[in-house]
């Protein structure tokens, strides 16, 4: 994780624990300190998992009949961010 400015210095340890937890959930082996041997895909999956845990989003998918052509369906995806 790049060293970024943390507004609350005491939060650094909690953020590092959170990063390690997210990495283990996606199967990336992180070590303390520099992780320059990770691929971009692995590093991105850790960051993506952290975002998913902080901001859960649910998706519903449903079909509706296209009124313009018989037998055709239009796929609609509705995404909604869960309110906190």
GIMO-V335038 format. One record per residue. N is the residue number from 0. RES is the residue in one small letter. OMEGA is omega in degrees with one decimal (NA if undefined). Layout:
N:RES:OMEGA ; N:RES:OMEGA
This chain:
0:x:178.8 ; 1:x:179.0 ; 2:x:178.6 ; 3:x:-179.4 ; 4:x:177.4 ; 5:x:-177.8 ; 6:x:178.0 ; 7:x:-175.3 ; 8:x:-180.0 ; 9:x:-178.4 ; 10:x:-177.5 ; 11:x:-178.1 ; 12:x:178.7 ; 13:x:177.8 ; 14:x:177.9 ; 15:x:177.0 ; 16:x:178.9 ; 17:x:178.4 ; 18:x:179.7 ; 19:x:178.2 ; 20:x:179.5 ; 21:x:179.2 ; 22:x:-179.6 ; 23:x:179.5 ; 24:x:179.7 ; 25:x:174.2 ; 26:x:177.9 ; 27:x:-178.2 ; 28:x:177.7 ; 29:x:173.3 ; 30:x:178.0 ; 31:x:178.3 ; 32:x:-173.1 ; 33:x:179.5 ; 34:x:-176.6 ; 35:x:180.0 ; 36:x:178.9 ; 37:x:173.3 ; 38:x:177.2 ; 39:x:179.6 ; 40:x:-179.8 ; 41:x:180.0 ; 42:x:178.5 ; 43:x:179.4 ; 44:x:177.0 ; 45:x:178.7 ; 46:x:178.8 ; 47:x:177.9 ; 48:x:178.0 ; 49:x:178.6 ; 50:x:179.2 ; 51:x:-180.0 ; 52:x:-180.0 ; 53:x:-175.5 ; 54:x:-178.2 ; 55:x:178.7 ; 56:x:178.1 ; 57:x:178.0 ; 58:x:172.3 ; 59:x:177.1 ; 60:x:177.6 ; 61:x:-180.0 ; 62:x:171.6 ; 63:x:-177.9 ; 64:x:177.1 ; 65:x:-175.6 ; 66:x:-178.1 ; 67:x:-177.4 ; 68:x:-178.8 ; 69:x:175.5 ; 70:x:-179.4 ; 71:x:176.4 ; 72:x:174.7 ; 73:x:179.5 ; 74:x:-178.6 ; 75:x:174.6 ; 76:x:179.0 ; 77:x:177.8 ; 78:x:-179.6 ; 79:x:178.1 ; 80:x:-179.6 ; 81:x:179.6 ; 82:x:180.0 ; 83:x:NA
